[in-house]
Amino acid sequence: MADARRGLQGRFRLPRRHALLGGTTTTRDVTTAIRYLASPRSLVDGPAVGIFERSFATRVGAKHVVSFAAGRMGLYGILQCLRIGAGDEVLVPLPTHVVVANAVRYTGAQPIYVDCDLSNYNIDLERAERCVTSRTRALLVQHTFGVPVDMGNARALADRNGLHLIEDCVQALGATFNGRQVGTFGKAAFFSTEETKTISTTMGGIVTTDDEEMAGRLYAFQAGLPAALRQPGGPLPAQACHLPMEPAELRGERPPGFARRLSNGQAAVGLTQLAALEANLAHRRRIAEHYQALLAPHGFRLPEPPATSRPAYVRYPVWVEDRPTMQRALGALAVLGTWFTSVLEEAVDPRYQGYLPGTCPRAEDAARHLVNLPTHARVSDRDAEEIAARMISAGR
Ligand SMILES: Cc1ncc(COP(=O)(O)O)c(C=O)c1O
């Protein structure tokens, strides 16, 4: 469509607004999904799950991969398998998504919130170390927007204090630190294939680990879960529908049937998405570099990745002084992403998850000022230029 627009030399421009959703879903994914929906016997269980898990393991360079119906369920599984529960503390970076804090709380453990470093919205590791107590069992680090955390320092902090290191790679599939893929540094890591992430199976989560004992426990945990589909045995359209968030989760409550397995049909879609991952990542990196080159000379505050890292921007975060004005300026052209408009994204009130307002002031600031620009396959260089031009004329 971008070519058609160019061909018309701007005279009869088709209205087109860049959404942040669905940027990676292709016609092939849709036909794959329809094929599985039409054959209920292979929709839930089948060989695609194992094949997807092995392909993912090969791509990330992890020994074991265990899939779930969402990333949050993967984190919950990791914590369960580490026997983390009541009386324990887990260091949780802010900003993050409410479901991350929920997964910790569902085990009975207490999330201890750690503020971010505003240079890239990743955890402030010095601050994290000051939060360690005799009850701390794990350090959770999140590669925010696809910018890797300094994993050398994170590993050292975890080792010094005898903590399990867990990576939240939900926004960072394909990113590297010191030439090594994120998701391979800690005891375990989790990814998401929810529809707005680097690859999509509409909803989905993947755990990676190199630890044999953890892997055994995770496979056992997965085997004990019900199927991904919401109403197995019900009418097909009802089985296929998914809710990214249950209202109870937004309030910090645990919905019934919280943890589930990935379905065979979703895994089949995941395989077609994985096959296109390299082109997907190359495109996202090129668009992010384009935003960076266009916006940096105008004084926008842009993320600063660690020197030895290679980010994989699922979205490109930009700090703006006046977010509503920027949203209005971009309105007809792009849906400006608003991940992290709260220290606990989508929470009804972060206090329900035990967050004390004022304790992570940088994350609160980020929540007031961040917009996230789309990087997915449907965003062309020209689109990035138009988005940047409008941001520049709207002012920082
Ligand atoms: C940083 C982060 N971690 C974890 C999650 C949870 O992933 P999922 O929706 O697959 O449970 C999200 C969701 O958007 C997220 O943004």
The ligand as an SDF file (V2000), in Angstrom:
LIG
                    3D

 16 16  0  0  0  0  0  0  0  0999 V2000
    7.1940   -6.7020   30.0410 C   0  0  0  0  0  0  0  0  0  0  0  0
    6.1030   -7.7290   29.9900 C   0  0  0  0  0  0  0  0  0  0  0  0
    6.2790   -8.8830   30.6540 N   0  0  0  0  0  0  0  0  0  0  0  0
    5.3200   -9.8350   30.6310 C   0  0  0  0  0  0  0  0  0  0  0  0
    4.1400   -9.6610   29.9350 C   0  0  0  0  0  0  0  0  0  0  0  0
    3.1200  -10.7660   29.9170 C   0  0  0  0  0  0  0  0  0  0  0  0
    3.0840  -11.4340   28.6800 O   0  0  0  0  0  0  0  0  0  0  0  0
    1.7580  -12.2660   28.2930 P   0  0  0  0  0  0  0  0  0  0  0  0
    0.7270  -11.2720   27.8450 O   0  0  0  0  0  0  0  0  0  0  0  0
    2.1870  -13.2000   27.2110 O   0  0  0  0  0  0  0  0  0  0  0  0
    1.3420  -12.9650   29.5200 O   0  0  0  0  0  0  0  0  0  0  0  0
    3.9080   -8.4670   29.2590 C   0  0  0  0  0  0  0  0  0  0  0  0
    2.6520   -8.2720   28.5070 C   0  0  0  0  0  0  0  0  0  0  0  0
    2.5000   -7.4200   27.6840 O   0  0  0  0  0  0  0  0  0  0  0  0
    4.9160   -7.4710   29.2860 C   0  0  0  0  0  0  0  0  0  0  0  0
    4.7620   -6.3040   28.6500 O   0  0  0  0  0  0  0  0  0  0  0  0
  1  2  1  0
  2  3  1  0
  2 15  2  0
  3  4  2  0
  4  5  1  0
  5  6  1  0
  5 12  2  0
  6  7  1  0
  7  8  1  0
  8  9  2  0
  8 10  1  0
  8 11  1  0
 12 13  1  0
 12 15  1  0
 13 14  2  0
 15 16  1  0
M  END
$$$$
